[in-house]
Amino acid sequence: MIKVSEILAIEVIKGFKARFIHTENTTLGYWEVEKGAVLPMHRHLHEQITQVEEGEFQLTIDGKTETYLKGMVAVIPSNVEHGGVAITDCKLFDIFSPVREDYKKLK
């Protein structure tokens, strides 16, 4: 059993703190995001699924911008440019496949 609340939160970029669980094939990310925090546009080789658990998050995927609310899910294909901004304080849940080896190295 894993208790997410007992995993050390790491500030990955300013205003984005995450707790990670790594399995053989995926990385799960539990994010707490401060209002106004910006996720710069970027891309990676991982498929990403993002669900808003609390708050409002404006996400741009492949040039299309939408505001996501609690319960909404975004699917971001591998190597597609994306980024966003927290409209309010947010809690986000990400699934990455394959495993984010770069996130395993964060302390």
N, C-alpha and C positions, 0 to 999 in steps of 0.2 A: 504494500500500500504506500502511496505517495501523498503527502499532505503539501499541497502547493504553498500554503501559508508558511511552511517551514523552510522553503527554499530561499536562499539569499537573493534579494533583488539587486540587479546590476543596472546602472545607468549606461545604456548602450550609446545613446546620443542625448544631447541636452533635452531634458523634459520627458524622455522615454526610458522608464525603468521596467525591466523584465525579469521574470523567473522562467527558467527553461527546464524542460524534460526532453531527454534524447533517447530515442528507441533505436532499433537496428536500422529502420528505414525513414524515420521522420523526426522532426524537432517540433515540439509544442512550445509556444511562447505565450505567457500570460503577462500582458502589458498594462501598466498604469501610466497614463499620458497626461501631462499638465496642459491646461487650457493655453492655447496659443503656440504650443510646441510644433515645430515644423520638421517633417520628414522629407529631406531633400529628394528630388527626383533621382532615381537609380534603377538598376536592373541587376538581376542575378540569375544563375542557372537553375534555381530552385522553383518549383511550382509552389504557390502560396495561396492559402485560403485564410481569409480574415473575417472574423465575426465581431461586431460591436456588442459588447456585454452591457455597457453603460455609456451614456453621453452621446455626443455628435462628433463625427469625424468626417472631414471633407477629403475624399480620396480621388486622385487623378490616375487613371489607368489608360495607357496608350493614347493620351491626349484627351480623354473624356473625363470630365469632373462631375462627381455626384456626392451628395451628402448622405452618409450612412448613419442610421439611428439604431437603437437597441434592437437586436434580433436580425439585423440585416447582414448579409454575407457577400463578400467579394471574392471572386476567383481570379487570381493573377497568374497567367501562364508563365512558363519559364522564359526568361530573357525579354520580358515586356517591361518597358519603362513605367515606373509608378512612383508616387510620392503623395504627401498630404499634409494636412494641418488639423490640429485638435480645435474644434469650435468651442467645446467645453472640456472640462476634465473628463477623461475617458478611461474605460477599461476595454481592452481589445484582446482577442484570443486568436493566435495564428497557428496554422499547421504548415510546415515546410516539408517538401519531399524533393530530393533526398535530404538526409541529415545536414544541418548547418554546422559543419566542422569549425567554421570561424567562431560561432557562438559557444562552442565547447571550450574554447581557449580563454573566454572572458572571465575575469575574476573581480 
